[in-house]
Amino acid sequence: MMTMNNQMPTDDDWLEQALRANARGFTARVLGQLPRPAALPAWRRPALWALWAIVAIAILAALPVWFEDVFSNIAALFLGQRLRLTDVAMLLTLLGGVTWSALFFAARTE
């Protein structure tokens, strides 16, 4: 008897077929015994949207006060106080960190 690729069958062919059939059955039995994945509750998605909305509203409410504080501190730094070397170093460090962060963010690969 010839196989499809014109080779003579070997004694191991029946064994290979039996092992493959047994493996398929074993896999099906194991997968059939696994527990079903836990379903997320239906209320979870609306609750997450509500929480994110609350966070966004809180940030929007805090932004004007935060901008005013930052602006008044920057104005006081440049107009009302002498600049120390540590202030300049901190400002340059912050500017460098922002610049490098933007560079790494722009150069990342997805």
C-alpha positions in Angstrom: 0.0 0.0 0.0 1.4 3.4 -1.0 0.8 6.6 0.9 -0.1 9.9 -0.7 3.5 11.1 -1.1 4.5 7.8 -2.8 6.4 6.4 0.1 6.1 3.0 1.5 4.3 3.0 4.9 6.4 2.2 7.8 5.4 0.3 10.9 5.3 3.5 12.9 2.5 5.1 10.7 -0.3 3.4 12.6 1.3 4.3 15.9 1.7 8.0 14.9 -2.0 8.1 13.8 -3.1 6.5 17.1 -1.0 8.9 19.1 -2.4 11.9 17.2 -6.0 10.7 17.7 -5.3 10.1 21.4 -3.7 13.6 21.7 -6.7 15.3 20.1 -9.1 13.4 22.4 -6.9 14.2 25.4 -6.8 17.9 24.5 -10.6 18.0 24.1 -11.1 16.3 27.5 -8.8 18.6 29.3 -10.3 21.7 27.7 -13.8 20.4 28.5 -12.9 20.1 32.2 -11.5 23.6 32.5 -13.7 26.1 34.4 -15.4 28.8 32.4 -13.8 32.2 32.6 -15.3 34.5 35.2 -17.7 37.0 33.6 -17.4 40.6 34.7 -20.5 42.1 36.2 -22.7 44.2 34.0 -22.5 47.2 36.3 -18.7 47.4 36.1 -18.4 49.4 32.8 -20.9 52.2 33.8 -19.3 52.4 37.2 -15.8 52.9 35.6 -17.2 55.6 33.3 -18.8 57.4 36.3 -15.5 57.2 38.3 -13.5 58.6 35.3 -16.1 61.4 34.9 -15.8 62.3 38.6 -12.0 62.4 38.2 -12.2 64.6 35.1 -14.6 67.0 36.8 -12.3 67.2 39.9 -9.3 67.9 37.7 -11.2 70.6 35.7 -12.3 72.2 38.9 -8.8 72.2 40.4 -7.0 73.5 37.2 -7.9 77.2 37.6 -6.6 77.3 41.2 -3.6 75.3 40.2 -2.7 77.6 37.3 -3.1 80.6 39.4 -0.8 79.2 42.1 1.8 78.2 39.5 1.6 81.6 37.7 1.9 83.6 41.0 4.8 81.5 42.1 6.6 82.0 38.7 5.9 85.7 38.8 7.2 85.9 42.4 10.3 83.9 41.4 11.2 86.2 38.5 9.9 89.5 39.8 10.0 89.5 43.6 12.9 87.3 44.5 16.5 87.0 43.4 17.3 83.8 41.5 19.7 81.5 43.2 21.9 79.0 41.5 19.8 76.2 42.8 16.6 77.7 41.3 18.2 78.0 37.9 19.6 74.4 38.2 16.1 73.1 39.2 14.5 75.0 36.3 17.1 73.6 33.8 16.7 70.1 35.2 12.9 70.3 34.8 13.2 71.7 31.3 15.7 68.9 30.4 13.4 66.2 31.9 10.4 67.5 29.9 12.4 67.7 26.7 13.9 64.2 27.1 10.5 62.8 28.1 8.9 64.3 25.0 11.7 63.0 22.8 11.4 59.4 24.2 7.6 59.6 23.8 7.9 60.7 20.2 10.6 58.1 19.4 8.9 55.1 20.9 7.8 52.2 18.7 4.4 50.6 19.1 
